Amino acid sequence: MKKLLLVSTFQNVSQIVKKVEPDLKNKKITFIPTASKVEKLGFFVKISKWKLKRLGLVVDELDIANASHETIKQKLQNNDYIYVSGGNTFYLLQELKRTGADRLIIEEIYKGKLYIGESAGAIIVAPTIDYSTEMDDKTKAPNLTEYTGLNLVDFYVVPHAEHWEFKKAVAKIIASYSNKLKLKVINDNQAIFVEGEKVTILEK
């Protein structure tokens, strides 16, 4: 049964992980910071890693843009959980598709492995990421020719509602797509938990 925890800002809601997965101590999490590599988000990535360690997890970092297919496969299969950080959604999807990590992640999720997606990591699980152009610059993924996401859910996460930096982008996405797509808008203190076909909004 698939288990997804989709968030805007992980540092705000990290304790929610214990609600959905109580036994975390010494479990290994594959930490994928790739989306952040084309944005200035190193500080936030460090905080997310620290928060995961505070939960008792062993963080195994994996930048899929610079790893071999075998390394990606080995880490995703052998570790207990998967975490995909925020950053540029288009660059992230480009690298997931280029390396085949997209298919490997989907396989592991359908085996029951918990997936935590932050911002870009939450957006990519939708059927398509095209709706997120208001938030991210497509030109940072010059080799991405189509925008099909991991298609793990039938809705589209819109993160960072009410955040000063993204407020206008969120409003534009809602205005453009609310009549066409099943949007799920969350602020930085909320998370969407998907367990099988059940979808729940959790608060900090």
C-alpha positions as CSV (number, residue, x, y, z in Angstrom):
1,M,0.0,0.0,0.0
2,K,1.4,3.4,-1.0
3,K,2.3,5.9,1.8
4,L,3.1,9.5,0.9
5,L,3.7,12.5,3.1
6,L,3.5,15.6,1.0
7,V,4.6,18.9,2.6
8,S,5.4,22.5,1.8
9,T,8.2,23.2,4.3
10,F,9.5,20.1,6.1
11,Q,11.2,21.9,9.0
12,N,7.8,23.2,10.2
13,V,6.0,19.8,10.2
14,S,8.8,17.2,10.8
15,Q,7.1,15.8,13.9
16,I,4.2,14.7,11.7
17,V,6.4,11.9,10.4
18,K,6.2,10.2,13.8
19,K,2.4,10.1,13.5
20,V,2.5,8.2,10.3
21,E,5.6,6.1,11.0
22,P,6.2,5.7,14.7
23,D,9.2,3.4,14.6
24,L,11.9,5.6,13.1
25,K,15.0,5.0,15.2
26,N,18.1,4.0,13.2
27,K,16.0,3.5,10.0
28,K,17.8,4.7,6.9
29,I,16.3,7.4,4.6
30,T,17.4,8.1,1.1
31,F,17.7,11.9,1.0
32,I,17.4,13.4,-2.5
33,P,18.4,17.1,-2.6
34,T,18.6,17.3,-6.4
35,A,15.8,19.9,-6.9
36,S,17.7,22.3,-4.6
37,K,20.9,22.2,-6.7
38,V,19.7,24.9,-9.2
39,E,18.3,27.2,-6.5
40,K,19.8,28.9,-3.5
41,L,18.3,26.5,-0.9
42,G,21.4,24.9,0.7
43,F,20.4,26.2,4.1
44,F,16.9,24.7,4.0
45,V,18.3,21.4,2.9
46,K,20.7,21.3,5.9
47,I,17.8,22.0,8.2
48,S,15.7,19.3,6.7
49,K,18.6,16.8,7.1
50,W,19.0,17.9,10.7
51,K,15.3,17.5,11.4
52,L,15.4,14.0,10.0
53,K,18.3,13.1,12.2
54,R,16.5,14.5,15.2
55,L,13.7,12.0,14.5
56,G,16.3,9.2,14.9
57,L,16.8,8.5,11.2
58,V,20.1,7.8,9.4
59,V,20.3,10.2,6.4
60,D,21.9,8.7,3.2
61,E,22.2,11.6,0.8
62,L,21.8,10.9,-2.9
63,D,22.0,13.6,-5.6
64,I,20.5,11.7,-8.6
65,A,22.0,14.1,-11.0
66,N,25.5,12.9,-10.2
67,A,24.9,9.2,-9.4
68,S,25.0,6.1,-11.5
69,H,21.8,4.2,-12.1
70,E,23.2,1.3,-10.1
71,T,23.9,3.5,-7.1
72,I,20.5,5.1,-7.3
73,K,18.8,1.6,-7.5
74,Q,20.9,0.2,-4.6
75,K,20.1,3.1,-2.2
76,L,16.4,3.3,-3.1
77,Q,16.0,-0.4,-2.7
78,N,18.1,-0.9,0.4
79,N,17.1,2.1,2.5
80,D,13.8,2.2,4.5
81,Y,12.3,5.5,3.3
82,I,12.6,8.1,0.5
83,Y,12.8,11.9,1.0
84,V,12.8,14.3,-2.0
85,S,13.6,18.0,-1.1
86,G,12.2,21.2,-2.5
87,G,13.7,23.3,-5.3
88,N,13.1,23.5,-9.0
89,T,10.4,21.0,-9.9
90,F,11.3,20.9,-13.6
91,Y,15.0,20.3,-13.0
92,L,14.0,17.5,-10.5
93,L,11.7,15.8,-13.0
94,Q,14.3,16.1,-15.8
95,E,16.9,14.3,-13.7
96,L,14.4,11.7,-12.4
97,K,13.5,10.8,-16.0
98,R,17.1,11.0,-17.3
99,T,18.4,8.6,-14.7
100,G,15.4,6.3,-14.5
101,A,15.0,7.2,-10.8
102,D,11.4,8.0,-11.4
103,R,10.5,4.4,-12.2
104,L,12.6,3.1,-9.3
105,I,10.9,5.5,-6.8
106,I,7.5,4.4,-8.1
107,E,8.4,0.7,-7.6
108,E,9.6,1.3,-4.1
109,I,6.5,3.3,-3.1
110,Y,4.2,0.5,-4.4
111,K,6.2,-1.9,-2.2
112,G,5.0,0.2,0.7
113,K,8.0,2.4,1.3
114,L,7.2,5.8,2.9
115,Y,7.8,8.7,0.5
116,I,8.3,12.2,1.9
117,G,8.1,14.9,-0.7
118,E,8.8,18.6,0.2
119,S,7.5,21.3,-2.2
120,A,9.0,20.2,-5.6
121,G,9.1,16.7,-4.1
122,A,5.4,16.9,-3.4
123,I,4.5,18.4,-6.8
124,I,6.2,15.7,-8.8
125,V,3.8,12.9,-7.6
126,A,0.9,14.5,-9.6
127,P,-0.1,13.3,-13.1
128,T,1.7,16.4,-14.5
129,I,3.8,19.2,-13.2
130,D,2.9,21.7,-15.9
131,Y,0.6,23.6,-13.6
132,S,3.5,24.7,-11.4
133,T,5.2,27.0,-14.0
134,E,4.1,30.0,-11.9
135,M,6.4,28.7,-9.1
136,D,9.4,27.4,-11.0
137,D,11.5,28.4,-14.0
138,K,11.2,25.8,-16.8
139,T,14.4,27.0,-18.4
140,K,16.4,25.4,-15.6
141,A,15.5,22.0,-17.2
142,P,16.4,22.5,-20.8
143,N,16.3,18.8,-21.6
144,L,12.8,18.2,-20.2
145,T,10.5,17.8,-23.2
146,E,7.3,16.7,-21.4
147,Y,5.9,17.2,-18.0
148,T,4.3,13.9,-16.9
149,G,4.8,13.5,-13.2
150,L,5.1,10.3,-11.2
151,N,1.3,9.9,-11.4
152,L,1.0,8.5,-7.9
153,V,-2.1,10.5,-6.9
154,D,-5.0,12.0,-8.8
155,F,-4.6,15.5,-7.4
156,Y,-2.1,18.3,-7.7
157,V,-0.3,19.8,-4.7
158,V,0.0,23.5,-4.5
159,P,2.5,24.2,-1.7
160,H,3.3,27.4,0.3
161,A,-0.1,28.9,0.4
162,E,0.0,32.1,2.5
163,H,3.8,32.3,2.3
164,W,4.8,35.9,1.4
165,E,7.2,34.7,-1.4
166,F,4.7,32.4,-3.1
167,K,1.4,34.1,-2.4
168,K,1.0,35.6,-5.9
169,A,2.1,32.4,-7.6
170,V,-0.4,30.3,-5.6
171,A,-3.2,32.7,-6.4
172,K,-2.4,32.5,-10.1
173,I,-2.4,28.7,-10.1
174,I,-5.7,28.6,-8.3
175,A,-7.2,31.1,-10.7
176,S,-5.9,29.2,-13.8
177,Y,-6.5,25.6,-12.7
178,S,-9.1,25.3,-10.0
179,N,-11.8,24.5,-12.6
180,K,-9.6,22.1,-14.5
181,L,-7.6,20.2,-12.0
182,K,-8.1,18.7,-8.5
183,L,-5.9,21.1,-6.6
184,K,-4.8,20.5,-3.0
185,V,-3.6,23.7,-1.6
186,I,-1.5,23.5,1.6
187,N,0.4,26.1,3.7
188,D,3.8,25.6,5.4
189,N,2.2,24.1,8.5
190,Q,0.2,21.4,6.8
191,A,0.9,18.0,5.2
192,I,-1.1,15.7,3.0
193,F,-0.9,12.1,4.0
194,V,-1.8,9.5,1.4
195,E,-2.3,5.9,2.6
196,G,-3.6,3.7,-0.2
197,E,-6.6,5.6,-1.6
198,K,-7.2,7.6,1.6
199,V,-6.1,11.2,1.6
200,T,-5.9,13.3,4.9
201,I,-4.7,16.8,5.6
202,L,-2.6,16.9,8.7
203,E,-1.8,20.0,10.7
204,K,1.4,20.8,12.5
